[in-house]
Amino acid sequence: MGNDGMEELIPLVNRLQDALGSVGQSCSLHLPQIAVVGGQSAGKSSVLENFVGRDFLPRGSGIVTRRPLILQLLSDDTEYGEFLHCKGKKFTDFDEICREIQAETCRLIGTNRGISPVPINLRIYSPHVLDLTLVDLPGITKVPVGDQPADIEYQVRDMIMQYICKDNCLILAVTPANMDLANSDALKLAKDVDPQGQRTIGVITKLDLMDEGTDAREILENRLLPLRRGYIGVVNRSQKDIDGKKDVKAALLAEQKFFLSHPAYKHMAETMGTPYLQRTLNQQLTNHIRDSLPAFRDHLQSQLLALNKEAEEYKNYSPDDAARRTKTLLQLVQHLSVDFEKLIEGSGDKVDTVNLSGGARINRIFHERFPYELQKIESDEGKLRREINFAIRNIHGVRTGLFTPDMAFEAIVKKQICSLKGPCITFVDMVSEELVSTVYQCISKLNSYPKLRDETDRIVTTEIREQQSKCKDQVQLLVDIQLSYVNTRHEDFIGFTNAQNTSNQSNQKIVAAMVAGQVIRKGWLTISNIGIMKGGAREYWFILSAESLSWFKDDEEKDKKYMLPLDNLKLRDVEKGFRSSKCAFALFNTELRNVYKDYKSLELACNSSEELDGWKASLLQAGVYPERVTVDEQGNGSPENFTDPLLERQVETIRSLVDSYMSIIYKTIKDLMPKTIMHLMINNVKEFISSELLAQLYALGERSALMDESPQQQKRREEVLCKHAALKEALAVIGEISTSTCTTPLPPPVDSSWIQPSSLTPPKKSGPRGWPSVRGHAPSAPRGPATPTSTDGPHKLPGQPHRAPPSVPRRHPPAIPHVK
């Protein structure tokens, strides 16, 4: 065959295919193959049968090949066939091979005319073949027949593209000599994916059926309509010969006689015919395999290294070994304890850069959510003044009081302290839910053992709920302690004397003056209530300070769009719009003035509820409080409209005292609540998981059942071990391959611009099944020397009668599929 060592090379690659075929698509490495491409009735099946010397492929009208057939030809002393789906069974009757191909096709896709990309693997051993690996693909069709789907053309092209777009696939473009070669669909598809012609070999069939007085000599000599790798002519059996059961061997002899006797071809008879095509393909495939092996080996080794650790663990695992089950249980509980502590303490090995989790979410509750809930209570100025007014008037009764009653102060303070119970209990619940979520995140690693996962989840969640209940009791105790005694001698309390000279308004001014110019928060927000006619919703970079809210075009902070003072601003929630995923809030002026241009409110939106809570907390820090709608259910009138100057001064005094004392309470609660929760809940749960969880699991008395693997884990273990063994076998096979094989140089480039690229346009969607509405364009040419564009138009075989161009509209071919 002219290539020392290649007799061993291709069989080794076939062994590679078998080794890797057992692990499915996850280990697909696109082994070098020859894809046979051509239209219906182009003679593809006859070419393949000539290689084997036997009739074994189904025949008929329309699409006969409905699944790709991967045909491995191996030289051997005996003649038989083997299917990958019938391992161990040898088919010595080639008619039975034909029936098995038909049966396996129908088994997957039924008896209709549909197609499937799932291949059938057939290996044929024979003393009459050379070692080759070919893929027989469905013939290119244009018009659906019978019950074929309306988009059958695109399905066929998609399937062909799945194979020929790979750089290590050789393309055998089969075209009958009695058709216009320039319009060959096989050559057009090959040109789409191989514009430089490095992988395309042309095959001209039916040379004996050309009109009398015409021949394809100039084509076969590669002078007219040239291809880089040229053309090889073959003569197949006619339909009459096939119906008459003419022997393939006799047909090969007739083919040889045809070339030797034909005046146009006899001078190149040695480079024509099926035997020469076989040798040429064998040589090209050998070259291709040898060039692909280095990258092949690297890919296999990288996959093997990635699996080594996991496979080693599975190798040593014995499902029935009690000692190993116990050891695994200990290790899993230890890992759970470590993972939980890392998530809470923030010292995890894998840092989540997308979302907050574990301790970070609890920290946000500590320092953003809880202070915000307290601030909402503290900021309800109108309600506070009304309650003070009613308290003073009710204490005085029918008398007019000359002095400010301290009982009003104590009553209001205690009511304010009682109102803290709700936010504090909610605070405990929020932290509890985050703990449950964190535990679930850790327990998800036990999915391989469903019973252990479920019991661990139940035990730890129960412990969290118990600690949650204890923590709530302690929180209520803290509030009750504050209620039990109002300490008016506290060093931070202003007292009655100072209260008469102080007001909440002046305090706010002092605080604002202290933090003037301080930047509180920065971030992206969308102004969502601007009409489309005025530019529509847009995202800006916002900067919040103690005095103003400014926004810029971007985060470079150069192009300032507007600066909004915070005086008299309040905040209210805005419901999500239809189909909107953003969370929004609005700023408005309490004096009903325009906030921004001619807008009464400014609606701002952010991407998540976490961002929304952060902005609300920051606005509270800047003195922008939530809107409160208060209604006097008893109909006592508005307490804001004072008619008694003395009562007004008393209300102001009490309000200043309450404000001073409650600021002490708020500071104390903000400090004690996180500490209480950390001590009673978080630390106790950590301690429970690390020291008591294992004991409670043992106490169940079901250690054997706890460590039962899930079906998914059993399947995963088997798959990993199988894939690991297949990769090791594949690497061992590659190690046997000799690098002493000869290589034939690639022919020089030729001008192949005569092949017009496939440019079919899909029709409009119609009918019950519908046509695909959009198909991708053909792939762009790889980098390489550009070829000049021919202006001669499509060429014809010599002597072929002129005919009008086809009237069928051209359509874009399917896009080349993405190959991983």
N, C-alpha and C positions, 0 to 999 in steps of 0.2 A: 504493500500500500504506500510505500515511499516515506514512511514516518516511523522510525524505530522507537518503540516504547509506547506508541499510542494505542496498541492493542490492549494494554493494561490500563491506560489512563481513563478511557471512557467507562469501562466497567466499574472502576473505582468511584467515579462520579455517580454512577447508577446506585452503587452501595450507599453513597452519601444521601441520595434521594430517599432511599428506603429507610435509612437511619433517622433522618429528619422528618420524614413523612409520618412517623408514629407519634409525633408531638404536635401536629397540627400547624395552624397558621402562625402561632406565636413564635415559631422558630423558622419561618419561611425566609430563606436567604437568596431566593431568585437564582437557582442554579442555572448554569448555561444550558440553553436548549435551542432547538430550531423550530420556529413556528411556521406552519404551512398555511399561507393565506391566499385566498382566491375566490372568485365568484362561483355561484352554483354552476355545475356542469363544466367547470374549468379543467377537470381531470386530476384534482388533488388525490382522491381516493385511489385512482389508478396508479399514480406515481408511488404512493405508499405501498400498494400491493406489489408493484414491480420490485421495490426494495426487498420485500419479504419473499417474493416468488410464490405467493399463495393468495387465494380469494378469502378474505376474512372480514371485510368491512361491509356494513349494511348499505344497500342501494335502494333507489326509488326516486320518486319525483319530489320536488320542493326541497325543504331543509331536511336532510337525512341525519347529518351529524348535529345533534342537538345538545351535546355536552362535549367539552374539550376532551380529546383522547391523547393522553401522554403515552407515546409508544417508544419503548426502549428495545432496541435491537441488539442482541448479543450473539456473537459467534460461538457456536458450540457443536459438539459432535452429533447430538440428537436434536430433533425438531419438535418443539412444543411451546405452549403459551401459558402464562400465569397472570392472574389478576390480583391486584393488591387487596381487593375486597374479598377474595377467595384464597387466602393464604394456604399454601400446602397442596392445593389442587392443581394438577397439571392437565392442560387441555391439549390433546394430541389431534383432535378433530377440529379443523379450522372452521367448519360450518358451525360447530358448537360454540366457537369463539364469537362468531358473528351473532348467534342467537343470544349469547350472554351479554354482549354489548347492548343489544336491543332491550333485553330484559332489565339490565341495570339502569338504562336510560329511563325506561317506563317506570321503574320502581321509584325513582326520585321525582319525576315531573309528569308522570301519567302518559296517556296515549295521545294527548293533543299535540299540536305543533309548536308548543312553547319550547324555550331553551333555558339552560341553567349553566352557570359558570363553574359548578363543582365538577372537577375532572374525573375521568376514569383512567386508572393506571393499568396499562397492559405491557407485559414484558414477553418478548418472543425470542426464544433460543433457536438457532438454526445454523447449519454449516454453510448456508447460502447467503448470509447477510454480513455486512460490516457493522461495527459497533457505532450505533447512532442513537440519539435521543431526539424525537420529534414530537411536536404537538399538532394534532389535526384539529383545526378550528372550524366552526360552522361556516358554510359558504355565504358570501355577501349577497344579500337579497335587497330588493327595493319595494316590492309590492307584497303586502300580506295576503296569504292564501288560506281559505277555509277559516278555521277558528283561531288562526294566528292573531296575536295582539296587533293593534294598529301601529305600534311603534317598534315592530319587530326589527326594522332596519337599524334603529338606534341600539336596540339590545344587542344585536350581533356585533355592531361596531364597538360598543362598549366592551364586550367580551374580548374582541380581538385586541383592542387597545390595552386591556389588562396585561396582555402578554408582550406585545411587540414594543411597548413604550420602555421596557426595561433595557438598560444599556448593554446587558450581557445576553440578550436574546438575538439570535440570527434570524433573519426574515427570508423565507423561501416564497417569493412572489410568483404564483403560478398564473399564467395567462395563456389562453388558447390562441393559436396562430391565425385562426379565422375571424378574429375580432380586431377592432382598432386598438393597437397597443397603447397609443397616446391617451386613450380613455380607460385604461385598465384600473379598476378600483383597487386591486391589490398593490399596484405600483404607487398609486396616489396615497394610500394609507401608509405605505412604507416611506414615501417621501416626507409625509407629515412628521414622522418620528425620527427619521434618519436622513436628513436633508443632504448630508455629505456622502451618502451611499456606502458607508463603511460596513454596514451590517446586512445589506440587501443583496440577494442572489436571485437573478431572474431565471425563470424556467418557462420555456415555450413548449406547449403541448399541441397535439393535433396537427403536426406538420404535414401529415399524410392527407389531411382533409382540405388543404388549400386549393383554390381554383386552379385549374389546369393552366400552365404557363406562368404561374407565379411561384415565388419562393421567399424565404426569409433569410437568405444568405447574408445580406448586409447587416441585418439585425443580429444574427448569431455571430458574425465577425466583429460585432460591437462598433460598427462604423456608422450605422444609422440608429438614432434613438439610443445612445450609449448609456450603459450603467458602469459604475466603477468596478464592480466585480464581474461584469459581463453576463452573458446568457448561456444557458445550456439547453439544447433541444432534446426532446424525448418524443417517442411515439408510443402511445398507449393502445390498448385494445379498444376496438369500436364497440358500440352497444350490441351489434350483431355478434361479435366475437364473444362478448360476455354472456349473452343469451345462449350462444352455442357452446358454452362451457369450454372455451379455448384455454388451454393451459398457459399459465403465466410464463413458464420457461419457454414455451414455443413462441409466445409473444415477444420475449426478449431477443430470441434468435431472429424473428421477423424484423424487430427494430434495428438490430445490427445490420441485417441485409439491406434494409431501407437506406441507411446512411452510406453504406459502402457502394450502393448501386446508383444513388441519386447524383446526377451530374453537378448539382449546386452544393452538395454537402460532402461528397466523397473525399475531398482534400482535407476535411477536418473531422472525419469520422471518428478518429481516436479521442476527440474532445467532445463528443456528443454521446447521447444515450444514457440510459439509467445506470449502468455500472460506473461510468465516469462521474455522473452526478453524485452517486453514492460515495465514491472516493473523495470527490471535492468537498462534499459536506462533512465527511469524516475528518478531513484535514483542517477545515475551517473550525469545526467544533473543537478539535483538539487544541488548536492555537488559542481559541477563545477561553477554553477551560484553563489552560496553563497560565494565561494572563490574569485570569480572575482569582486564582488560588491564593495569592498573598493577602488580598483584602478579605477573602473568604475566611482564611485562618484567623486573622485578627478579630473578625466579627464573632466567630465561634468562641475564641478565647475570652473575649469580653463578656459574652453571655455566660460562659462557664464560671468565670470568676464571680459574677454577680450571684450565681446560684450556690457556690461552694459551701458557704456558711450554713445556709438553710438546709441544703441537702445533707450536710454532715449531722445536723441535729436530728433530722428525720431518720437517717440511717440507724442511729443509736436508739431510736424510740421504739419501745415495745408496748403495745396497748395493754397486754395482759400482765405486765411486770408490776406487782404491787409496790415494790420499793421505788421504782422509777415514777410511779404515779404519785407517791407521797412526796418525793423530791420535787417533782414538777409543781405540786400544789404549794409547797413551801416557797419555791422560787416565784410563783405567780403572785402570791400574797405579798411577798417582800417587794416585788416590782410595783404592785399596786400602791403600797404605802409610800414608796419613794416617788412615784409619779404624782401622787396626790400632793405630797409636800412640795414638790418642785413647782406644780401649777399654782399652789397657794403662795409660796414664798417668792415666786418669780425667778427661780434659778434653773429652769428647764434647759435641757440640752438643745431642743428644737424650739426656736422662738417663732411664734406666729406673727407674721408681718402684715396680716390682713385684718384680723379681728382681735378685740380684747377677749381674754379668757381668764378663768380662775381668779387668782388674787387681784389682777388688774381690774376686773369687773367689780369685785367687792370694794376695792379702793375707790372706785368711781361712786359707788353707793355711799361710802363713808363721807366723801368730801365734796360731792356734787348733789346727789339726789336727796340725801337727808337734810343738809343745810338749806336746800331749796324748799323743802316741805316746811321747815321751821320758819323760813323767811316769809312764806305766804301767810302764815298765822300772824307774824309780827307786823306785816305791812298793811293790815286791814285797819287803817286809821279811822275811817268813818264809823265802823262798827264799834271800835274801842271808845270813841268819844260819846257815842250814843249810850253805851252801857254805863259809862261813868256818870253821865247826866241822870240816867234813871236811878242809879244807885244812890247818888247824893240826895235826890228829891225824895226817894222812898225812905231813906234814913231820917231825914228831917220831918217827914210826915206833914202834918198840918201847920207845923211851925216853920218860920223862916230862920235858917241857920246863919249865925254870924261867923262861924269858924268852919274850916274845911274838916269834915269828919274822917278820921283815920279808918273807921270801919269800912268806908267806901273803898279806900285803897286796898285793904286786906281782902275784901270780897272780890274785887276785880282781879287782884293778883292770883288768888286761888283759882278763880275761873280760868284765867290764862294758863296756869300751870296744869289744870285738869285737861285743857285742850291739847296738851303735849302727848297724852297717852296714845291717841290715834296715830300720829306720825311715827311715834316710837315703836308701836306694835307693827305698823307697816314696814318699818325699817328692819325689824327682826325677820319678818316674812320674806322680804326681798333678799336678805343675806342667806336665809335658809334655802331659798330656791336656787341661788347661785351655787351653794354648796352641793345641792343635789345634782345640778347640771355638771359641776366639776367632777363629782364622783362618777356620774354616768360616762363622762368623757374618758375617764381612766378605766372603767369597767369594760368599755367597748373592746379593749385589748384581750378580753377573756372570751370573745365570741367563738373561739375554737372549742370551748367547753360550755355548752348552753346551760347545763344544770348548775355548774359552779358560778357562772355569770349571774343567773337569776337569783340564786341564794345569796350571793354577795351583795347584789343590788338591794334585796329585801332587808338584809341584816343592817347594812350601813344606812339605808334610808330610814329605817326604824329608829336607829340611834340618833340620826339628825333630827327627826321629829321630836324625840324625847328631849334632846338638848334645846330644841326650839321652844318647847313648852316651859322648861326651866328658865330659859332666858327671858321669856315673856313675863314670868312671875317676878324675876329680878328687876326687870324694867319697870313694872308697875310699882314695885317696892321703892325704887329710886324716886319715882314721881310722888308716891305717898310720903316719902321722907321730906321732900321739898314742901309738900302741903302741910306737914305737921307743925312747922314753925317758920314764920316769916321773920327773917333776921334783918331788922332795920338798922343794925349796928355794923353791917358789913362794910369793910373799908372802901369798897367801890360804890356804895349806895350814896346818893347825893343828899338825902334828908329833906325835911320840909322847908327848911330855911332857903336852901339853894334852889329848891324846886320852884319857888315863887318867882325866881329871877331867870328861869330857864324855860325854853320852849323847844319843842321837837324841830321847829323850823330852823332855829339858830344852830342846833346840834348838827343838823344835816349840812348847813353851810360850812360849819367848822370842819366836818369830815371831808366835805368836797374840797375845801381849800387845802387840806393836808395831802390829798391824793391827786391834786390838779395836775393834769398832764400825764398821769400814770396810765400805761397801756394795760388793759385788763385781758383782752382776748383778740386774736386775729384768726381769720379763716375765710373760706369761700361760702357765699350765700347767694341765692337767686332771688332777685326782685320779681315776684310772680304776678303782681296785679297791674302791671303796665300794659295798656292795650296794644294790640297788634299794629295799629296805625301809628303808634309812637315808638315802635321798635320791638315790642313784645318782651316776654320774660327773658332776662339775661343774667348771667352769673358774674359777680364782681368780688373783689377782694376787700373784705370789711375789717376795719380796725375800731375796736371799742375802747374808749378811755373813760375816765371818771366824769368828763364833761360833755363828750360828744361821740357820735357814731359816724365814722367816715368810710367812704368806699372808693376804691380805685379800679382802674381798668384791669390790672393784673397784680401779682404779688411782688412786682418790682417796686411798687408804691411810688411811681413817678407821675402818672396821669390821674390826679384826684378828680373824681366826678362830683362829689358833694360831701358836705359836712353838716350833720344834723345835730343841733344841741339837744341835750337830754332833759332840759327843763320842761316840766309838766307833761312828760311822756309816761304812758302806761302800756302794759303788754296784755294781749289776750290771745288765746289759742284759735287756730283756724283749722277747719276740717279739711281732710284730704280731698283733692279734686277727683273727678272721674278719671280712672286709668292713670292716676298720678301715684308714684311711689315715694314722693318727697314728703317730709314732715314740715309743717309751716306754722308761723306765728305772725302776729301783726302788732305794730306800734301805732298808737294814736295819741292825740293831744287832748288832755282833759278839759281844755277850754274851747274845744271844737274848732280849733284853727287847722289850716292845712299843714300836713306834716312834710310833704315833699311835692313841690310845684303845686299842681291843683288837685292833689290827692289828699283826702282826709285821713287816710291810713297808709302805712307802708307794710305790705305783706312780704315776708322773707321766708325762704324755704331752704332746708338742708337735706342731706341724703339719708339720714338715719335718726332714730329716736334718741340715740346717745348724743349725737351732735346737738339735737334740739334741747335736751336737758342741760348740756354744757352752756349753750348760749343763754338759756333762761337764768341759770345760776349766775352767769357773768353779768347779765343785765340787772339782776337783783343787787349784786355787789356794787354796781354803778348807780343804784338808786332808782331804777326803773322797775316798778312793782306790778304784779298782776292785777288785772281788772277785777273788782269785786262788785257784784250787783246785790245790794241789800234792800230788803223789803220789811217794813215794820208791820208784822202780822197783827199786832194789837191796836193798830190805828192810833198811835200816840203822837203822830206828827213827826216832823223832822227835828231831831235834836240839835241839828246844826244851827238853826235859827234861834239863837238865844235872845231873850227879851230882858233878862236879868243880868246886869254887868257883874254882880257879885257871884252868881252861879257860873258865869263864864270863866271868871278867875279861878273858882274852885275846881272846875273841870280841867282847866289848863294845869293847875298845880298837881291834881291827882294823876293826870295823864303823864306829866313829867316824872312823877314818882314811880308809876307803873313801868314806864319806859326804862328808867334806870334800874329798877329791881329785876325786871324781866330780862334785861341784857345780861345780868349776872346769871340768871337761871339758864338762859340760852347758851351762854358760854360753858356753863357747867355740864349741861346735857350734851352739847356737841362734843365735849371732851370725854365724858363718862360712857356714852353709848357705844362708840367703837371699841373701847376697852372692855366693856362688859361682854359684848358679843364675841370679841376676840378670845376672851378668857373662857366663857361658858360654852361657846359653840365651836368655834374654829379649832382652838387648841385641843378641846376635848375630843372632837371628831378625829383629828390627826392621831391623838394618843390611842383612841379606840382602834383605828385601822392598824396601827403598828403593833399593838400589844394584845388586843382582845379578839380581833376578827378571826384569826386562825383558830383560837380556842372554841369560838362559837360554831365555826364550820365543822370542827371535829365533833362537837357535841351533837351534831345532827345524826351521827351514826351512819352516814351514807357516803363514806369517803370513796368507795369504788364507783358509785353512780356519779359523784361529782366530777370525776375526771374522764367521763365518757366523751369521746370526740363527737363533734357535729359531723353530719354527712358531708358538709362543705369542706371541713378541715381534712377529713379522710381523702376526699377527692383531690384537694390541694396537695396533700402529702404525696399521693400517688403520682400526680402530674409532675411535681418537682423532681421526684426521684427518676421518673421516666425520662424527663427532659434532660436531666443531668447525665444519665447513662447514654442517651442518644448523642449529646454533645461530645462526651468523651470518646464514643465510638467514631463519630465523624472526624474528630481531630486525629484519632489513630489512623483512620483511612487516609487522611491527607498526608500524614507522615510517611505513608508507603509510596506516595506518588513520586516517580522519578522526574527530574527536571532536565533529562537528556533528550527530550522529544524535539524533533526538528520543527522549525517555524517557517512558513512561507510568507514572504513580504506582502504587505498590502499594496494592491495596484495603485497607480497614480490617479489623482482626481480626474474626472471627465465632466463635461458640460451636460448636466442632467436637467437643465431648465425646461426641456421639452415636456417634462411631467408636470402638469398643472396641479397645484395643491387642491386637495379636496375642500370644497366650499359650499356645502349643502346648507340650505336655509329651511328650518322646520316649518311645516304648515301650521295654520291657525288651529287652535283647539276645537275639535268638533266630534260629534258622536258620543255615545254613552261612555266609552272608555277614555276617549280624549287623547290627543297627541301631546307630547311634551311641549311646553310653551317656549322653553329656552334650552338650547344646547351649546355647549362650550365650543370655542374655536380650536382649531388644530394647534399643536404646540409649536412654539417658535423654534427656529433652527439653532442647534448648538453653535458655540463659537468656532469659527474656522474660516478658511478662505472663501470669500464670496464667489459665487458663480455668475457669469454674465447671463442676462435675461434674453431668452430667445424671442425673436419677433416673427418667426416663420409660421406660427400657429401650430396646431396639432398635426402630427405626421401620420401616415398610413403605411401599412405594409405594401411593398411593391406589387403593383398589379391589382390591388384591391379596388373594387368598384367604389366610386364616390357616392356618398349618401348624405342626406341632410343631418345636421346635428340633432341629437335627441331633444325632444320637446319637454321632457320632464324637468321641472325647475330644480336647480342645484340647491343643496341644503348643507348647512354647516355640520361637520362630523361631531360626534360626541367628544367632550373634553378628555384629554389623557388623564386617567385616574391617578390619584396621588399614591405613590408607592412608598411604603414605610421602609 
